């Protein structure tokens, strides 16, 4: 009997010892290392800042953008082209019906500039014969579009193509806005900022005091450094009973990869110090963009003065 009581007491002590352990505790074990689960995060991406002159909210500062454009262009060679077109659809009553008669005015510029500053410019416009200008360190030469012979020398000094470009005037006229749609696009492995404007700026509407501009669309593609690679503008307005449509396209190509060979029609002056400089008489286009009243571009001589704007301090 005493033996049974001793066995029961021993069993009770054993059970009490087991109950002191937490449920499921298998006793002391080596410390386990717990690896936390990875928290999903977005992979880091390169953050691009808008070019100078273009704010994140879409406001455009033309002066800053133009300065950045020419700083990005630097002394690199390039090919530039500009196409301006103004068509007028005139309606006139004829008997009991209305007849339409459309006229089109165009202006074109093609400029190739080398890294040493030499350049070749071809100009054509409605109502003028057009011409070609070539300039290098020996002088500036002009040949009319209808000429089959040599060109003639019209000046000397350092060649400067800046006054022939219209980038500053184009940006000021069509992109002086406080709001635009800014996005990024990829083209041939490069990132461009696309600046899209659908409300005509005051710099344009002030030239149309009696007209209402419709269907306005101006788009610029700008590199992160500020090079205004492409500009495309289109809009319409009514002038009395006429419908006027305007389009403009400016584009830089082959930047850093353009060559400008000397044309065969350029003759070397016998003596640079005493060579006679012949005054230019060929009609040329001073502005391949619309005037404030959107009249067709006018013709003037090659010796046109450099055009300055308050916003960019002059075209380069």
Secondary structure, DSSP 4 states (H G I P E B T S, - for coil): -HHHHHHHHHHHHHHHHHHTSPTT--S--PPPPPPPPPPP-PPP-PPPPPPTTB-TTS-B-HHHHHHHHHHHHTT--EEEEEEEEEEEEEEEEETTEEEEEEEEEEEEEEEEE-TTS-EEEEEEETTEEEEEEEEETTEEEEEETT--S--EEEE-SS---GGG--HHHHHHHHH--S--EEEEEEETTEEEEEEEE-S--HHHHTT-TT---EEEEEEEEEETT--EEEEEEEEEEEETTEEEEEEEEEEEESTT----PPPTTPPPPS-TTT---PPP-S-EES-SS--TT-PPPPEE-TTPPPP--TTTSS--
